[in-house]
Amino acid sequence: MKAAICRHYGPPSVVTIADVPAPEPGPGEVLVAVQAAGLTSGDARIRGAPAPGGLGPLIPRVFGLRPPRGGVLGGGYSGRVVALGAGVTRFAVGDAVFGITDGMRMGAHAEQVAVKADGLILPRPDSLSLPEAAAFFFGGLTAADFLLDQCALQPGERVLVVGGTGAVGSAAIQIARHHGAHVTALTGAGNLDLARELGADVALDYRTDPARGPFDVILDVPGLMPDAAARLAPGGRLGLVTADLAGMLGAMLRPRRAGGRRLCANVIKETPQAMARLVALHEAGAYRPLIGAQFPLKDIAQAHAQADSGHKRGNLVIEMEPQP
Ligand SMILES: NC(=O)c1ccc[n+]([C@@H]2O[C@H](COP(=O)([O-])OP(=O)(O)OC[C@H]3O[C@@H](n4cnc5c(N)ncnc54)[C@H](OP(=O)(O)O)[C@@H]3O)[C@@H](O)[C@H]2O)c1
């Protein structure tokens, strides 16, 4: 099969297309022919995009001296089941599925990926296109975890989404709006209309408008608002989606601040329950992933470069050639 291989950490050009043996589904696994895969800021970061202060050197320590899974990155995918490992009864060959590869296993930037049948995989609903299904979980799970679980958003609260039209922000605007929040989005000037279309009540340009607040919940997606805590109302919560080492330690050691304000910087939970909640939000009309640029597998290095920019619109999707 063809796969995008990242043999070393480095710039987008380290990613090349190679022919590699297709994975075999082990016991309890299904083999999925990938039709579309998401390419996220997380993939770019693992490959070698700049990481928030203090975290860059930790990546090889967490993932190993060389990128994992033989260098095939990629978490979110949509496709069809093409083979079953021993003992699988939940899916049949031919089923349309979507999901995320478990935790640090990755491997979705390839024509086939083997995943646990009882893990983070679901039948693909007709209401999602292949690109939408591939991009469904990354931003949506992150936004829902931070807003609903970590920051315990309540109806009527004032929310600020910093970075409102990327993968996480575009999901956060939709989910916050659905929960009855008053949503302010901070984006670049070219994305103000898009933020409003996604459901923001107010859209502001981060280059010219300071978005003073106060806000009950602030979701700082790119981690570029160092004084965000000062804009919280008493009892407010700050979700540091991209936290540097200092931010993570601060949230861990001293989450509660003056006036009952709280810092939240946990890694999100990727669980079947969290996935089911997001699907329910989609079915309720509250969430649809925003699709930005789409690339054929051969141009995946261009997608990495766009992810590195920190200014992508919504989700990037890699489209695979149709397989026999
Ligand atoms: N904690 C966790 O468990 C967890 C889970 C998943 C992801 N993450 C993190 O979340 C981040 C994901 O972001 P993403 O994929 O949504 O990013 P993205 O798609 O690249 O979007 C970045 C957003 O930031 C905005 N932005 C850029 N410069 C800004 C500035 N100076 N001030 C305010 N906004 C600015 C961009 O707006 P314009 O394009 O309009 O300039 C864009 O909306 C990554 O850092 C990832 O590591 C964390």
The ligand as an ORCA input file, in Angstrom:
! r2SCAN-3c Opt
* xyz 0 1
  N      -4.943     19.848     25.187
  C      -5.291     18.896     24.338
  O      -5.621     17.755     24.695
  C      -5.295     19.215     22.876
  C      -5.993     18.379     22.010
  C      -6.007     18.696     20.660
  C      -5.334     19.837     20.210
  N      -4.635     20.583     21.090
  C      -3.882     21.768     20.618
  O      -4.799     22.645     20.041
  C      -4.174     23.334     19.012
  C      -5.070     23.030     17.835
  O      -5.378     24.078     17.168
  P      -6.125     23.962     15.783
  O      -5.825     22.692     15.097
  O      -7.524     24.366     15.960
  O      -5.252     25.105     15.110
  P      -5.414     25.753     13.718
  O      -6.466     25.006     12.950
  O      -4.051     25.898     13.164
  O      -6.025     27.191     14.049
  C      -5.303     28.161     14.710
  C      -6.220     29.320     15.001
  O      -5.492     30.299     15.758
  C      -5.750     31.587     15.206
  N      -4.620     32.478     15.490
  C      -3.419     32.514     14.893
  N      -2.659     33.512     15.435
  C      -3.426     34.074     16.422
  C      -3.212     35.136     17.341
  N      -2.063     35.827     17.390
  N      -4.201     35.429     18.215
  C      -5.361     34.742     18.193
  N      -5.630     33.728     17.340
  C      -4.670     33.405     16.458
  C      -5.952     31.349     13.727
  O      -6.692     32.403     13.183
  P      -6.425     32.979     11.680
  O      -6.268     31.775     10.803
  O      -7.671     33.753     11.384
  O      -5.170     33.795     11.748
  C      -6.730     30.018     13.747
  O      -8.102     30.242     13.949
  C      -2.796     22.746     18.790
  O      -1.807     23.560     19.363
  C      -2.899     21.422     19.517
  O      -1.671     20.997     20.048
  C      -4.601     20.321     22.401
*
